Amino acid sequence: MRNFVYHSPKNLSDAIDAVTESGGDILAGGTTVIDLMKIGVREPSALVDITGLTDLEGHEIGADSLRFGALARMALVADDPDLVTAAPALTESLWKAASPQLRNVARLGGNILQRTRCPYFRDTAYAQCNKRDPGSGCAALDGGVTSHHAILGGSSACVAMYPGDWAQALIAFDAAVHTHGPGGRRTIPFADLHVLPGDTPDVETILKSGEIVTGITVPVVPALKASHYLKARDRESYAFASASAAVGVEMDGDTVRDVRIALGGVATTPWRARAAEDSLKGKPLTEETAREAGRIAFADASELEGSAYKIKLGADVVAGALMTAKSRAPGGK
């Protein structure tokens, strides 16, 4: 780890100035940036520690929307009993994301911006990684091990998987991200925040230089209460997803009025499965239709040598999550 300048701004304006002027990285929980600095993947000239900006902490359950500060701790949000009832997919995705120690440190704003766990990105012994060193190639696609790589949204330059859990629940329920930067404030639909790798895998979001995430809002809809986050992983104890699904349903008797399906562990960005949603709207939700929705969710998957298993696994996860969500809907069984 090389030397760097440390800034501890007292307000948001000072934080924006420090990030803009130094070109450094933002430090919140530090569970990603410090790791990457230790292994030599990131060598920022400065760290701007925003943990003192207490205005960015906390969360609120409103009648029309849920509001989360960017510095709200994962643990406090995941363990809120009112939120467990109002939005189970949100709390389950946080609870299943990391150990208690990490959840007590990690912040929500940093969680949605975490970097990939692709081993070729995180191990600088591998020279080929277009995400870490643009134009160098992709070791995964050049004969590498691909069992934990993306089968949706990849390109000829990168198939690194987006690793987060909470993001799937956010994209499923039309969340918005609020930011403040040199150009002022703006609100970004969560679905627009992350970008596909294309030819520039090193560009992961549409955030501008000096722009800081300040909060996240989620509209309250009936499907949010009847929701579920299901995660399949190599081991039960806080591993990254091999496949996951954040889903929610609103039922009109036996018929699906609204359904939300987002996929994790299988794509280069948080992934909304809209074709799968469309296959269910206006129809009964049964084991058969849930499994068909799962198959549709992966119809466009591009399997790699080591990742073909994710197609069937992912479809099963979608189906299982849908049936659990149905059981949480009024009159569901």
Stockholm file with secondary structure:
# STOCKHOLM 1.0

chainA/1-333         MRNFVYHSPKNLSDAIDAVTESGGDILAGGTTVIDLMKIGVREPSALVDITGLTDLEGHEIGADSLRFGALARMALVADDPDLVTAAPALTESLWKAASPQLRNVARLGGNILQRTRCPYFRDTAYAQCNKRDPGSGCAALDGGVTSHHAILGGSSACVAMYPGDWAQALIAFDAAVHTHGPGGRRTIPFADLHVLPGDTPDVETILKSGEIVTGITVPVVPALKASHYLKARDRESYAFASASAAVGVEMDGDTVRDVRIALGGVATTPWRARAAEDSLKGKPLTEETAREAGRIAFADASELEGSAYKIKLGADVVAGALMTAKSRAPGGK
#=GR chainA/1-333 SS CCCCEEECCSSHHHHHHHHHHHCCEEESSCTTHHHHHHTTSCCCSEEEECTTCGGGCCEEECSSEEEEETTCBHHHHHTCHHHHHHCHHHHHHHHTTSCHHHHTTCBHHHHHTCCCCCHHHHCTTCCCBTTTSTTSCBTTTTTCCCTTSCSBSCCSSCCCCCCCSHHHHHHHTTCEEEEEETTEEEEEEHHHHBCCCTTCTTCCBCCCTTCEEEEEEEECCHHHHSEEEEEEESSTTTCCEEEEEEEEEEEETTEEEEEEEEEESSBSSCEECHHHHHHHTTSBCCHHHHHHHHHHHTTTCCCCTTTTHHHHHHHHHHHHHHHHHHHHSTTCC
#=GC SS_cons         CCCCEEECCSSHHHHHHHHHHHCCEEESSCTTHHHHHHTTSCCCSEEEECTTCGGGCCEEECSSEEEEETTCBHHHHHTCHHHHHHCHHHHHHHHTTSCHHHHTTCBHHHHHTCCCCCHHHHCTTCCCBTTTSTTSCBTTTTTCCCTTSCSBSCCSSCCCCCCCSHHHHHHHTTCEEEEEETTEEEEEEHHHHBCCCTTCTTCCBCCCTTCEEEEEEEECCHHHHSEEEEEEESSTTTCCEEEEEEEEEEEETTEEEEEEEEEESSBSSCEECHHHHHHHTTSBCCHHHHHHHHHHHTTTCCCCTTTTHHHHHHHHHHHHHHHHHHHHSTTCC
//
